[in-house]
Amino acid sequence: MKRKIGLSSQILIGLVLGALVGYLFPDFGDKLKPFGDAFLRMIKMIVVPLIFSTLVMGIAGTGDFKKLGRLGGKAIIWFEFATTIALAIGLLFMNIAEPGVGVTLSASAANASNAAAASQHSVDLVDYAVHIIPTNIVDAMARQDMLQIIFFACFFGVAVAHIGGKGETIVDICQSVAEAMFKVTGYVMHFAPIGVFAMIAYTVGSYGIAMLIPLGKLILSVACATALFICVVALIASVFTGINFFHVIRALKDILFLAFSTASSEAALPGAMKRLEELGVPKTIVTFVMPTGYSFNLDGSTLYSSAGILFIAQLYGIQMPIEQQLLVMVTLMLSTKGIAGAGIIVVAATAAAFNLPTEGVAILLGIDRLLDMIRTICNVCGNCMATVVVACWEKELNKATFNEKYRAFLGGKNS
Protein backbone atom coordinates (compact mmCIF):
# COMPACT_ATOMS: atom_id res chain seq x y z
CA MET A 1 0.00 0.00 0.00
CA LYS A 2 1.19 3.48 -0.80
CA ARG A 3 1.98 5.53 2.28
CA LYS A 4 -0.18 8.62 2.61
CA ILE A 5 1.66 11.94 2.89
CA GLY A 6 1.01 13.40 6.35
CA LEU A 7 -0.19 16.94 7.00
CA SER A 8 3.20 18.11 8.30
CA SER A 9 4.86 16.87 5.10
CA GLN A 10 2.18 18.55 2.97
CA ILE A 11 2.72 21.83 4.83
CA LEU A 12 6.50 21.56 4.40
CA ILE A 13 6.07 20.88 0.68
CA GLY A 14 3.75 23.89 0.44
CA LEU A 15 6.32 26.04 2.25
CA VAL A 16 9.20 25.01 -0.06
CA LEU A 17 7.12 25.34 -3.25
CA GLY A 18 5.80 28.72 -2.10
CA ALA A 19 9.34 30.01 -1.55
CA LEU A 20 10.40 28.79 -5.01
CA VAL A 21 7.37 30.31 -6.74
CA GLY A 22 7.81 33.61 -4.89
CA TYR A 23 11.50 33.75 -5.83
CA LEU A 24 11.15 32.68 -9.48
CA PHE A 25 7.81 34.41 -10.23
CA PRO A 26 7.51 37.32 -7.77
CA ASP A 27 4.62 39.00 -9.59
CA PHE A 28 2.61 35.77 -9.55
CA GLY A 29 3.52 35.16 -5.91
CA ASP A 30 2.27 38.62 -4.99
CA LYS A 31 -1.12 37.79 -6.53
CA LEU A 32 -1.49 34.69 -4.32
CA LYS A 33 -1.98 36.78 -1.17
CA PRO A 34 -5.83 36.47 -1.23
CA PHE A 35 -5.55 32.67 -0.92
CA GLY A 36 -3.31 32.99 2.15
CA ASP A 37 -5.60 35.64 3.64
CA ALA A 38 -8.62 33.40 3.04
CA PHE A 39 -6.98 30.54 4.97
CA LEU A 40 -6.06 32.80 7.89
CA ARG A 41 -9.60 34.20 7.99
CA MET A 42 -11.00 30.67 8.16
CA ILE A 43 -8.74 29.97 11.13
CA LYS A 44 -9.60 33.24 12.86
CA MET A 45 -13.33 32.54 12.60
CA ILE A 46 -12.76 29.49 14.82
CA VAL A 47 -10.63 31.04 17.56
CA VAL A 48 -13.13 33.20 19.49
CA PRO A 49 -15.91 30.60 19.90
CA LEU A 50 -13.29 27.94 20.66
CA ILE A 51 -11.49 29.93 23.38
CA PHE A 52 -14.72 31.17 24.96
CA SER A 53 -16.42 27.76 25.01
CA THR A 54 -13.37 25.84 26.23
CA LEU A 55 -12.62 28.34 29.02
CA VAL A 56 -16.22 28.34 30.27
CA MET A 57 -16.32 24.55 30.03
CA GLY A 58 -12.99 24.23 31.86
CA ILE A 59 -13.98 26.58 34.69
CA ALA A 60 -17.65 25.71 35.16
CA GLY A 61 -17.21 22.04 34.29
CA THR A 62 -14.55 21.59 36.95
CA GLY A 63 -16.54 23.28 39.68
CA ASP A 64 -13.51 23.00 41.99
CA PHE A 65 -12.42 26.58 42.54
CA LYS A 66 -9.50 25.58 44.77
CA LYS A 67 -8.20 23.50 41.88
CA LEU A 68 -8.72 26.38 39.45
CA GLY A 69 -6.81 28.64 41.82
CA ARG A 70 -3.97 26.15 41.91
CA LEU A 71 -4.01 25.82 38.12
CA GLY A 72 -3.94 29.58 37.65
CA GLY A 73 -1.17 30.05 40.22
CA LYS A 74 1.04 27.30 38.80
CA ALA A 75 0.44 28.48 35.24
CA ILE A 76 1.43 32.06 36.11
CA ILE A 77 4.55 30.88 37.96
CA TRP A 78 5.67 28.86 34.94
CA PHE A 79 4.70 31.64 32.51
CA GLU A 80 6.88 34.16 34.36
CA PHE A 81 9.72 31.65 34.70
CA ALA A 82 9.71 30.92 30.96
CA THR A 83 9.35 34.61 30.09
CA THR A 84 12.37 35.48 32.23
CA ILE A 85 14.45 32.81 30.48
CA ALA A 86 13.30 34.10 27.07
CA LEU A 87 14.27 37.69 27.89
CA ALA A 88 17.61 36.65 29.36
CA ILE A 89 18.52 34.48 26.35
CA GLY A 90 17.44 37.24 23.95
CA LEU A 91 19.65 39.82 25.67
CA LEU A 92 22.58 37.40 26.10
CA PHE A 93 22.54 36.33 22.46
CA MET A 94 22.36 39.91 21.21
CA ASN A 95 25.27 40.96 23.43
CA ILE A 96 27.39 38.12 22.09
CA ALA A 97 26.40 38.24 18.39
CA GLU A 98 25.98 42.05 18.13
CA PRO A 99 24.00 41.87 14.85
CA GLY A 100 23.31 45.61 14.85
CA VAL A 101 26.99 46.57 14.74
CA GLY A 102 28.12 47.59 11.25
CA VAL A 103 24.65 47.51 9.66
CA THR A 104 24.02 50.56 7.47
CA LEU A 105 20.59 50.50 5.93
CA SER A 106 18.20 53.21 4.92
CA ALA A 107 14.61 52.52 5.85
CA SER A 108 11.92 53.02 3.25
CA ALA A 109 9.56 55.96 3.62
CA ALA A 110 6.63 53.63 4.29
CA ASN A 111 8.47 51.80 7.05
CA ALA A 112 9.69 55.08 8.54
CA SER A 113 6.13 56.38 8.79
CA ASN A 114 4.97 53.10 10.31
CA ALA A 115 7.78 53.30 12.85
CA ALA A 116 6.79 56.84 13.77
CA ALA A 117 3.20 55.74 14.26
CA ALA A 118 4.26 52.77 16.37
CA SER A 119 6.40 54.94 18.62
CA GLN A 120 3.36 57.01 19.55
CA HIS A 121 1.94 54.03 21.42
CA SER A 122 3.06 54.32 25.03
CA VAL A 123 2.99 51.38 27.43
CA ASP A 124 0.78 52.69 30.25
CA LEU A 125 0.35 49.83 32.70
CA VAL A 126 -2.65 51.43 34.44
CA ASP A 127 -4.57 51.92 31.19
CA TYR A 128 -3.47 48.47 30.12
CA ALA A 129 -4.94 46.88 33.27
CA VAL A 130 -8.21 48.81 32.94
CA HIS A 131 -8.49 47.90 29.26
CA ILE A 132 -8.61 44.19 30.15
CA ILE A 133 -12.16 44.74 31.46
CA PRO A 134 -14.55 44.78 28.47
CA THR A 135 -17.41 47.27 28.26
CA ASN A 136 -19.09 45.16 25.60
CA ILE A 137 -18.20 41.49 25.22
CA VAL A 138 -19.73 41.34 21.73
CA ASP A 139 -17.46 44.21 20.66
CA ALA A 140 -14.47 42.45 22.27
CA MET A 141 -15.26 39.27 20.34
CA ALA A 142 -15.67 41.22 17.10
CA ARG A 143 -12.21 42.78 17.62
CA GLN A 144 -10.78 39.44 18.82
CA ASP A 145 -9.41 41.11 21.96
CA MET A 146 -8.27 37.93 23.71
CA LEU A 147 -7.53 39.51 27.09
CA GLN A 148 -11.06 40.92 27.33
CA ILE A 149 -12.60 37.65 26.12
CA ILE A 150 -10.61 35.63 28.68
CA PHE A 151 -11.56 38.08 31.47
CA PHE A 152 -15.27 37.79 30.69
CA ALA A 153 -15.13 34.01 30.13
CA CYS A 154 -13.54 33.50 33.56
CA PHE A 155 -16.25 35.51 35.30
CA PHE A 156 -18.97 33.86 33.24
CA GLY A 157 -17.59 30.39 33.97
CA VAL A 158 -17.52 31.03 37.71
CA ALA A 159 -21.11 32.33 37.57
CA VAL A 160 -22.27 29.25 35.61
CA ALA A 161 -20.64 26.97 38.20
CA HIS A 162 -22.39 28.82 41.05
CA ILE A 163 -25.93 28.48 39.68
CA GLY A 164 -25.75 24.71 40.14
CA GLY A 165 -27.92 22.42 38.04
CA LYS A 166 -29.18 25.27 35.87
CA GLY A 167 -25.65 25.80 34.63
CA GLU A 168 -25.22 22.24 33.40
CA THR A 169 -27.10 23.08 30.21
CA ILE A 170 -24.68 25.94 29.51
CA VAL A 171 -21.69 23.66 30.14
CA ASP A 172 -23.16 21.06 27.77
CA ILE A 173 -23.71 23.74 25.12
CA CYS A 174 -20.12 24.99 25.50
CA GLN A 175 -18.83 21.44 25.21
CA SER A 176 -20.87 20.93 22.04
CA VAL A 177 -19.61 24.23 20.61
CA ALA A 178 -16.00 23.28 21.40
CA GLU A 179 -16.35 19.87 19.76
CA ALA A 180 -17.98 21.47 16.72
CA MET A 181 -15.11 23.99 16.49
CA PHE A 182 -12.54 21.18 16.62
CA LYS A 183 -14.43 19.46 13.81
CA VAL A 184 -14.44 22.70 11.80
CA THR A 185 -10.71 22.96 12.46
CA GLY A 186 -10.27 19.54 10.87
CA TYR A 187 -12.08 20.74 7.76
CA VAL A 188 -10.06 23.95 7.56
CA MET A 189 -6.74 22.14 8.02
CA HIS A 190 -7.28 20.40 4.69
CA PHE A 191 -6.58 23.81 3.14
CA ALA A 192 -3.42 24.41 5.23
CA PRO A 193 -0.86 23.35 2.55
CA ILE A 194 -2.55 25.66 0.01
CA GLY A 195 -2.72 28.52 2.50
CA VAL A 196 0.93 28.08 3.49
CA PHE A 197 1.99 27.91 -0.17
CA ALA A 198 0.19 31.18 -0.91
CA MET A 199 1.47 33.00 2.20
CA ILE A 200 5.12 32.07 1.59
CA ALA A 201 4.91 32.81 -2.16
CA TYR A 202 3.50 36.27 -1.36
CA THR A 203 6.12 36.98 1.33
CA VAL A 204 9.10 36.03 -0.83
CA GLY A 205 7.57 37.61 -3.94
CA SER A 206 6.84 40.92 -2.20
CA TYR A 207 9.93 41.38 -0.05
CA GLY A 208 12.46 39.32 -1.99
CA ILE A 209 15.42 37.41 -0.64
CA ALA A 210 18.00 40.10 -1.35
CA MET A 211 16.71 42.35 1.44
CA LEU A 212 17.40 39.56 3.93
CA ILE A 213 21.14 39.45 3.25
CA PRO A 214 22.22 42.65 5.11
CA LEU A 215 20.05 41.70 8.08
CA GLY A 216 20.84 38.01 7.93
CA LYS A 217 22.88 38.21 11.13
CA LEU A 218 19.89 39.54 13.07
CA ILE A 219 17.55 36.90 11.62
CA LEU A 220 20.08 34.17 12.40
CA SER A 221 20.62 35.54 15.92
CA VAL A 222 16.89 35.55 16.70
CA ALA A 223 16.48 32.07 15.19
CA CYS A 224 19.40 30.65 17.19
CA ALA A 225 18.25 32.35 20.39
CA THR A 226 14.76 30.91 19.85
CA ALA A 227 16.14 27.41 19.27
CA LEU A 228 18.32 27.73 22.39
CA PHE A 229 15.34 28.90 24.44
CA ILE A 230 13.18 25.96 23.33
CA CYS A 231 15.98 23.50 24.13
CA VAL A 232 16.70 25.03 27.55
CA VAL A 233 13.04 25.10 28.58
CA ALA A 234 12.50 21.57 27.25
CA LEU A 235 15.47 20.32 29.29
CA ILE A 236 14.30 22.08 32.47
CA ALA A 237 10.74 20.80 31.99
CA SER A 238 12.03 17.28 31.34
CA VAL A 239 14.01 17.30 34.59
CA PHE A 240 11.09 18.82 36.50
CA THR A 241 8.45 16.37 35.23
CA GLY A 242 10.35 13.26 34.17
CA ILE A 243 8.75 13.45 30.72
CA ASN A 244 10.87 13.79 27.59
CA PHE A 245 9.74 17.17 26.25
CA PHE A 246 11.59 16.64 22.99
CA HIS A 247 9.00 13.92 22.36
CA VAL A 248 6.32 16.56 23.05
CA ILE A 249 7.91 18.82 20.44
CA ARG A 250 8.16 15.96 17.96
CA ALA A 251 4.46 15.14 18.41
CA LEU A 252 3.64 18.81 17.70
CA LYS A 253 5.79 18.93 14.55
CA ASP A 254 3.00 19.61 12.06
CA ILE A 255 1.38 22.16 14.39
CA LEU A 256 4.67 24.04 14.70
CA PHE A 257 5.19 23.95 10.92
CA LEU A 258 1.77 25.56 10.54
CA ALA A 259 2.56 28.22 13.14
CA PHE A 260 5.86 29.06 11.45
CA SER A 261 4.58 29.21 7.90
CA THR A 262 1.46 31.26 8.68
CA ALA A 263 3.07 33.42 11.42
CA SER A 264 -0.22 32.99 13.29
CA SER A 265 -0.67 31.50 16.76
CA GLU A 266 -4.39 31.43 16.03
CA ALA A 267 -3.82 29.01 13.16
CA ALA A 268 -2.05 26.56 15.47
CA LEU A 269 -4.19 26.93 18.62
CA PRO A 270 -7.08 24.54 17.85
CA GLY A 271 -4.81 21.78 16.56
CA ALA A 272 -2.38 22.20 19.46
CA MET A 273 -5.17 21.84 22.02
CA LYS A 274 -6.46 18.70 20.34
CA ARG A 275 -2.95 17.21 20.07
CA LEU A 276 -2.20 17.77 23.77
CA GLU A 277 -5.38 15.91 24.69
CA GLU A 278 -4.24 13.04 22.46
CA LEU A 279 -0.96 13.00 24.42
CA GLY A 280 -2.82 12.51 27.69
CA VAL A 281 -3.17 16.05 29.02
CA PRO A 282 -6.62 16.33 30.69
CA LYS A 283 -9.15 18.48 28.83
CA THR A 284 -9.76 20.65 31.94
CA ILE A 285 -6.10 21.69 32.00
CA VAL A 286 -5.78 22.14 28.22
CA THR A 287 -8.91 24.31 28.06
CA PHE A 288 -7.70 26.52 30.90
CA VAL A 289 -3.93 26.87 30.37
CA MET A 290 -3.74 27.10 26.56
CA PRO A 291 -6.16 30.03 26.08
CA THR A 292 -4.62 31.83 29.07
CA GLY A 293 -1.12 31.30 27.73
CA TYR A 294 -2.27 32.73 24.38
CA SER A 295 -2.21 36.15 26.05
CA PHE A 296 0.12 35.75 29.03
CA ASN A 297 2.87 33.39 27.83
CA LEU A 298 4.23 34.84 24.59
CA ASP A 299 7.80 33.62 24.98
CA GLY A 300 8.75 34.23 21.35
CA SER A 301 7.39 37.77 21.41
CA THR A 302 9.26 38.63 24.61
CA LEU A 303 12.52 37.20 23.26
CA TYR A 304 12.06 39.14 20.01
CA SER A 305 11.28 42.36 21.92
CA SER A 306 14.48 42.17 23.98
CA ALA A 307 16.49 41.37 20.84
CA GLY A 308 14.85 44.25 18.96
CA ILE A 309 15.70 46.82 21.64
CA LEU A 310 19.37 45.82 21.74
CA PHE A 311 19.53 45.69 17.94
CA ILE A 312 18.35 49.31 17.71
CA ALA A 313 20.90 50.39 20.34
CA GLN A 314 23.70 48.62 18.47
CA LEU A 315 22.51 50.00 15.14
CA TYR A 316 23.03 53.58 16.36
CA GLY A 317 26.14 52.85 18.44
CA ILE A 318 24.39 53.48 21.77
CA GLN A 319 25.91 51.70 24.75
CA MET A 320 23.42 50.07 27.11
CA PRO A 321 25.05 49.10 30.43
CA ILE A 322 23.94 45.91 32.17
CA GLU A 323 21.80 47.76 34.72
CA GLN A 324 19.86 49.47 31.91
CA GLN A 325 19.40 46.13 30.13
CA LEU A 326 17.99 44.65 33.35
CA LEU A 327 15.55 47.57 33.52
CA VAL A 328 14.54 46.87 29.90
CA MET A 329 14.03 43.24 30.92
CA VAL A 330 11.71 44.17 33.80
CA THR A 331 9.78 46.59 31.58
CA LEU A 332 9.26 43.98 28.87
CA MET A 333 8.18 41.34 31.43
CA LEU A 334 5.15 43.55 32.11
CA SER A 335 4.52 45.20 28.75
CA THR A 336 4.67 42.05 26.59
CA LYS A 337 1.60 40.45 28.15
CA GLY A 338 -1.18 40.17 25.58
CA ILE A 339 0.86 41.53 22.65
CA ALA A 340 0.10 38.77 20.15
CA GLY A 341 0.41 40.44 16.73
CA ALA A 342 1.59 43.76 18.20
CA GLY A 343 5.20 43.03 19.15
CA ILE A 344 6.58 45.82 16.95
CA ILE A 345 4.49 48.37 18.89
CA VAL A 346 5.98 47.22 22.20
CA VAL A 347 9.50 47.45 20.72
CA ALA A 348 8.82 50.97 19.43
CA ALA A 349 7.23 52.14 22.69
CA THR A 350 10.03 50.65 24.81
CA ALA A 351 12.69 52.15 22.53
CA ALA A 352 11.09 55.57 22.95
CA ALA A 353 10.88 55.09 26.73
CA PHE A 354 14.65 54.43 26.88
CA ASN A 355 15.48 57.31 24.50
CA LEU A 356 16.53 55.06 21.63
CA PRO A 357 15.95 56.25 18.03
CA THR A 358 12.61 54.81 16.95
CA GLU A 359 13.73 55.13 13.34
CA GLY A 360 15.48 51.80 13.90
CA VAL A 361 12.07 50.17 14.16
CA ALA A 362 11.57 50.95 10.46
CA ILE A 363 14.46 48.62 9.64
CA LEU A 364 12.93 45.90 11.82
CA LEU A 365 9.65 46.37 9.96
CA GLY A 366 11.39 45.43 6.73
CA ILE A 367 12.01 41.90 7.99
CA ASP A 368 9.22 41.72 10.56
CA ARG A 369 7.31 39.09 8.60
CA LEU A 370 10.17 36.60 8.82
CA LEU A 371 10.89 37.46 12.46
CA ASP A 372 7.18 37.03 13.17
CA MET A 373 7.34 33.49 11.78
CA ILE A 374 10.20 32.68 14.17
CA ARG A 375 8.57 34.17 17.27
CA THR A 376 5.21 32.54 16.51
CA ILE A 377 6.67 29.03 16.51
CA CYS A 378 8.27 29.88 19.88
CA ASN A 379 4.97 31.21 21.28
CA VAL A 380 3.08 28.05 20.32
CA CYS A 381 5.82 25.68 21.51
CA GLY A 382 6.17 27.55 24.82
CA ASN A 383 2.44 27.38 25.51
CA CYS A 384 2.25 23.67 24.73
CA MET A 385 5.17 22.93 27.03
CA ALA A 386 3.61 25.08 29.78
CA THR A 387 0.36 23.12 29.54
CA VAL A 388 2.15 19.77 29.90
CA VAL A 389 4.20 21.11 32.84
CA VAL A 390 1.08 22.29 34.69
CA ALA A 391 -0.61 18.92 34.05
CA CYS A 392 2.38 17.09 35.55
CA TRP A 393 2.59 19.60 38.42
CA GLU A 394 -1.04 18.83 39.21
CA LYS A 395 -0.18 15.09 39.10
CA GLU A 396 -2.77 14.54 36.36
CA LEU A 397 -0.15 13.36 33.86
CA ASN A 398 2.84 11.12 34.53
CA LYS A 399 5.68 9.64 32.53
CA ALA A 400 4.05 6.24 32.01
CA THR A 401 0.76 7.71 30.76
CA PHE A 402 2.49 10.16 28.45
CA ASN A 403 4.79 7.49 26.97
CA GLU A 404 1.80 5.22 26.34
CA LYS A 405 -0.16 8.00 24.62
CA TYR A 406 2.92 9.10 22.69
CA ARG A 407 3.53 5.59 21.34
CA ALA A 408 -0.14 5.29 20.44
CA PHE A 409 0.07 8.64 18.62
CA LEU A 410 3.13 7.55 16.65
CA GLY A 411 1.48 4.22 15.85
CA GLY A 412 -1.69 5.86 14.60
CA LYS A 413 0.31 8.33 12.54
CA ASN A 414 2.34 5.63 10.82
CA SER A 415 -0.56 3.25 10.23
C-alpha positions in Angstrom: 0.0 0.0 0.0 1.2 3.5 -0.8 2.0 5.5 2.3 -0.2 8.6 2.6 1.7 11.9 2.9 1.0 13.4 6.4 -0.2 16.9 7.0 3.2 18.1 8.3 4.9 16.9 5.1 2.2 18.5 3.0 2.7 21.8 4.8 6.5 21.6 4.4 6.1 20.9 0.7 3.8 23.9 0.4 6.3 26.0 2.2 9.2 25.0 -0.1 7.1 25.3 -3.2 5.8 28.7 -2.1 9.3 30.0 -1.5 10.4 28.8 -5.0 7.4 30.3 -6.7 7.8 33.6 -4.9 11.5 33.7 -5.8 11.1 32.7 -9.5 7.8 34.4 -10.2 7.5 37.3 -7.8 4.6 39.0 -9.6 2.6 35.8 -9.6 3.5 35.2 -5.9 2.3 38.6 -5.0 -1.1 37.8 -6.5 -1.5 34.7 -4.3 -2.0 36.8 -1.2 -5.8 36.5 -1.2 -5.5 32.7 -0.9 -3.3 33.0 2.1 -5.6 35.6 3.6 -8.6 33.4 3.0 -7.0 30.5 5.0 -6.1 32.8 7.9 -9.6 34.2 8.0 -11.0 30.7 8.2 -8.7 30.0 11.1 -9.6 33.2 12.9 -13.3 32.5 12.6 -12.8 29.5 14.8 -10.6 31.0 17.6 -13.1 33.2 19.5 -15.9 30.6 19.9 -13.3 27.9 20.7 -11.5 29.9 23.4 -14.7 31.2 25.0 -16.4 27.8 25.0 -13.4 25.8 26.2 -12.6 28.3 29.0 -16.2 28.3 30.3 -16.3 24.5 30.0 -13.0 24.2 31.9 -14.0 26.6 34.7 -17.7 25.7 35.2 -17.2 22.0 34.3 -14.5 21.6 37.0 -16.5 23.3 39.7 -13.5 23.0 42.0 -12.4 26.6 42.5 -9.5 25.6 44.8 -8.2 23.5 41.9 -8.7 26.4 39.5 -6.8 28.6 41.8 -4.0 26.1 41.9 -4.0 25.8 38.1 -3.9 29.6 37.6 -1.2 30.1 40.2 1.0 27.3 38.8 0.4 28.5 35.2 1.4 32.1 36.1 4.6 30.9 38.0 5.7 28.9 34.9 4.7 31.6 32.5 6.9 34.2 34.4 9.7 31.6 34.7 9.7 30.9 31.0 9.3 34.6 30.1 12.4 35.5 32.2 14.4 32.8 30.5 13.3 34.1 27.1 14.3 37.7 27.9 17.6 36.6 29.4 18.5 34.5 26.4 17.4 37.2 24.0 19.6 39.8 25.7 22.6 37.4 26.1 22.5 36.3 22.5 22.4 39.9 21.2 25.3 41.0 23.4 27.4 38.1 22.1 26.4 38.2 18.4 26.0 42.1 18.1 24.0 41.9 14.9 23.3 45.6 14.9 27.0 46.6 14.7 28.1 47.6 11.2 24.7 47.5 9.7 24.0 50.6 7.5 20.6 50.5 5.9 18.2 53.2 4.9 14.6 52.5 5.8 11.9 53.0 3.3 9.6 56.0 3.6 6.6 53.6 4.3 8.5 51.8 7.1 9.7 55.1 8.5 6.1 56.4 8.8 5.0 53.1 10.3 7.8 53.3 12.9 6.8 56.8 13.8 3.2 55.7 14.3 4.3 52.8 16.4 6.4 54.9 18.6 3.4 57.0 19.5 1.9 54.0 21.4 3.1 54.3 25.0 3.0 51.4 27.4 0.8 52.7 30.2 0.3 49.8 32.7 -2.7 51.4 34.4 -4.6 51.9 31.2 -3.5 48.5 30.1 -4.9 46.9 33.3 -8.2 48.8 32.9 -8.5 47.9 29.3 -8.6 44.2 30.2 -12.2 44.7 31.5 -14.5 44.8 28.5 -17.4 47.3 28.3 -19.1 45.2 25.6 -18.2 41.5 25.2 -19.7 41.3 21.7 -17.5 44.2 20.7 -14.5 42.4 22.3 -15.3 39.3 20.3 -15.7 41.2 17.1 -12.2 42.8 17.6 -10.8 39.4 18.8 -9.4 41.1 22.0 -8.3 37.9 23.7 -7.5 39.5 27.1 -11.1 40.9 27.3 -12.6 37.6 26.1 -10.6 35.6 28.7 -11.6 38.1 31.5 -15.3 37.8 30.7 -15.1 34.0 30.1 -13.5 33.5 33.6 -16.2 35.5 35.3 -19.0 33.9 33.2 -17.6 30.4 34.0 -17.5 31.0 37.7 -21.1 32.3 37.6 -22.3 29.3 35.6 -20.6 27.0 38.2 -22.4 28.8 41.0 -25.9 28.5 39.7 -25.8 24.7 40.1 -27.9 22.4 38.0 -29.2 25.3 35.9 -25.6 25.8 34.6 -25.2 22.2 33.4 -27.1 23.1 30.2 -24.7 25.9 29.5 -21.7 23.7 30.1 -23.2 21.1 27.8 -23.7 23.7 25.1 -20.1 25.0 25.5 -18.8 21.4 25.2 -20.9 20.9 22.0 -19.6 24.2 20.6 -16.0 23.3 21.4 -16.4 19.9 19.8 -18.0 21.5 16.7 -15.1 24.0 16.5 -12.5 21.2 16.6 -14.4 19.5 13.8 -14.4 22.7 11.8 -10.7 23.0 12.5 -10.3 19.5 10.9 -12.1 20.7 7.8 -10.1 23.9 7.6 -6.7 22.1 8.0 -7.3 20.4 4.7 -6.6 23.8 3.1 -3.4 24.4 5.2 -0.9 23.4 2.6 -2.5 25.7 0.0 -2.7 28.5 2.5 0.9 28.1 3.5 2.0 27.9 -0.2 0.2 31.2 -0.9 1.5 33.0 2.2 5.1 32.1 1.6 4.9 32.8 -2.2 3.5 36.3 -1.4 6.1 37.0 1.3 9.1 36.0 -0.8 7.6 37.6 -3.9 6.8 40.9 -2.2 9.9 41.4 -0.1 12.5 39.3 -2.0 15.4 37.4 -0.6 18.0 40.1 -1.4 16.7 42.3 1.4 17.4 39.6 3.9 21.1 39.5 3.3 22.2 42.7 5.1 20.1 41.7 8.1 20.8 38.0 7.9 22.9 38.2 11.1 19.9 39.5 13.1 17.5 36.9 11.6 20.1 34.2 12.4 20.6 35.5 15.9 16.9 35.6 16.7 16.5 32.1 15.2 19.4 30.7 17.2 18.2 32.4 20.4 14.8 30.9 19.9 16.1 27.4 19.3 18.3 27.7 22.4 15.3 28.9 24.4 13.2 26.0 23.3 16.0 23.5 24.1 16.7 25.0 27.5 13.0 25.1 28.6 12.5 21.6 27.2 15.5 20.3 29.3 14.3 22.1 32.5 10.7 20.8 32.0 12.0 17.3 31.3 14.0 17.3 34.6 11.1 18.8 36.5 8.4 16.4 35.2 10.4 13.3 34.2 8.7 13.5 30.7 10.9 13.8 27.6 9.7 17.2 26.3 11.6 16.6 23.0 9.0 13.9 22.4 6.3 16.6 23.1 7.9 18.8 20.4 8.2 16.0 18.0 4.5 15.1 18.4 3.6 18.8 17.7 5.8 18.9 14.5 3.0 19.6 12.1 1.4 22.2 14.4 4.7 24.0 14.7 5.2 24.0 10.9 1.8 25.6 10.5 2.6 28.2 13.1 5.9 29.1 11.5 4.6 29.2 7.9 1.5 31.3 8.7 3.1 33.4 11.4 -0.2 33.0 13.3 -0.7 31.5 16.8 -4.4 31.4 16.0 -3.8 29.0 13.2 -2.1 26.6 15.5 -4.2 26.9 18.6 -7.1 24.5 17.8 -4.8 21.8 16.6 -2.4 22.2 19.5 -5.2 21.8 22.0 -6.5 18.7 20.3 -3.0 17.2 20.1 -2.2 17.8 23.8 -5.4 15.9 24.7 -4.2 13.0 22.5 -1.0 13.0 24.4 -2.8 12.5 27.7 -3.2 16.0 29.0 -6.6 16.3 30.7 -9.2 18.5 28.8 -9.8 20.6 31.9 -6.1 21.7 32.0 -5.8 22.1 28.2 -8.9 24.3 28.1 -7.7 26.5 30.9 -3.9 26.9 30.4 -3.7 27.1 26.6 -6.2 30.0 26.1 -4.6 31.8 29.1 -1.1 31.3 27.7 -2.3 32.7 24.4 -2.2 36.2 26.1 0.1 35.7 29.0 2.9 33.4 27.8 4.2 34.8 24.6 7.8 33.6 25.0 8.8 34.2 21.4 7.4 37.8 21.4 9.3 38.6 24.6 12.5 37.2 23.3 12.1 39.1 20.0 11.3 42.4 21.9 14.5 42.2 24.0 16.5 41.4 20.8 14.9 44.2 19.0 15.7 46.8 21.6 19.4 45.8 21.7 19.5 45.7 17.9 18.3 49.3 17.7 20.9 50.4 20.3 23.7 48.6 18.5 22.5 50.0 15.1 23.0 53.6 16.4 26.1 52.8 18.4 24.4 53.5 21.8 25.9 51.7 24.7 23.4 50.1 27.1 25.0 49.1 30.4 23.9 45.9 32.2 21.8 47.8 34.7 19.9 49.5 31.9 19.4 46.1 30.1 18.0 44.7 33.3 15.5 47.6 33.5 14.5 46.9 29.9 14.0 43.2 30.9 11.7 44.2 33.8 9.8 46.6 31.6 9.3 44.0 28.9 8.2 41.3 31.4 5.2 43.5 32.1 4.5 45.2 28.7 4.7 42.1 26.6 1.6 40.4 28.1 -1.2 40.2 25.6 0.9 41.5 22.7 0.1 38.8 20.1 0.4 40.4 16.7 1.6 43.8 18.2 5.2 43.0 19.2 6.6 45.8 17.0 4.5 48.4 18.9 6.0 47.2 22.2 9.5 47.5 20.7 8.8 51.0 19.4 7.2 52.1 22.7 10.0 50.7 24.8 12.7 52.1 22.5 11.1 55.6 23.0 10.9 55.1 26.7 14.7 54.4 26.9 15.5 57.3 24.5 16.5 55.1 21.6 16.0 56.3 18.0 12.6 54.8 17.0 13.7 55.1 13.3 15.5 51.8 13.9 12.1 50.2 14.2 11.6 51.0 10.5 14.5 48.6 9.6 12.9 45.9 11.8 9.6 46.4 10.0 11.4 45.4 6.7 12.0 41.9 8.0 9.2 41.7 10.6 7.3 39.1 8.6 10.2 36.6 8.8 10.9 37.5 12.5 7.2 37.0 13.2 7.3 33.5 11.8 10.2 32.7 14.2 8.6 34.2 17.3 5.2 32.5 16.5 6.7 29.0 16.5 8.3 29.9 19.9 5.0 31.2 21.3 3.1 28.0 20.3 5.8 25.7 21.5 6.2 27.5 24.8 2.4 27.4 25.5 2.2 23.7 24.7 5.2 22.9 27.0 3.6 25.1 29.8 0.4 23.1 29.5 2.1 19.8 29.9 4.2 21.1 32.8 1.1 22.3 34.7 -0.6 18.9 34.0 2.4 17.1 35.6 2.6 19.6 38.4 -1.0 18.8 39.2 -0.2 15.1 39.1 -2.8 14.5 36.4 -0.2 13.4 33.9 2.8 11.1 34.5 5.7 9.6 32.5 4.0 6.2 32.0 0.8 7.7 30.8 2.5 10.2 28.4 4.8 7.5 27.0 1.8 5.2 26.3 -0.2 8.0 24.6 2.9 9.1 22.7 3.5 5.6 21.3 -0.1 5.3 20.4 0.1 8.6 18.6 3.1 7.5 16.6 1.5 4.2 15.9 -1.7 5.9 14.6 0.3 8.3 12.5 2.3 5.6 10.8 -0.6 3.2 10.2 
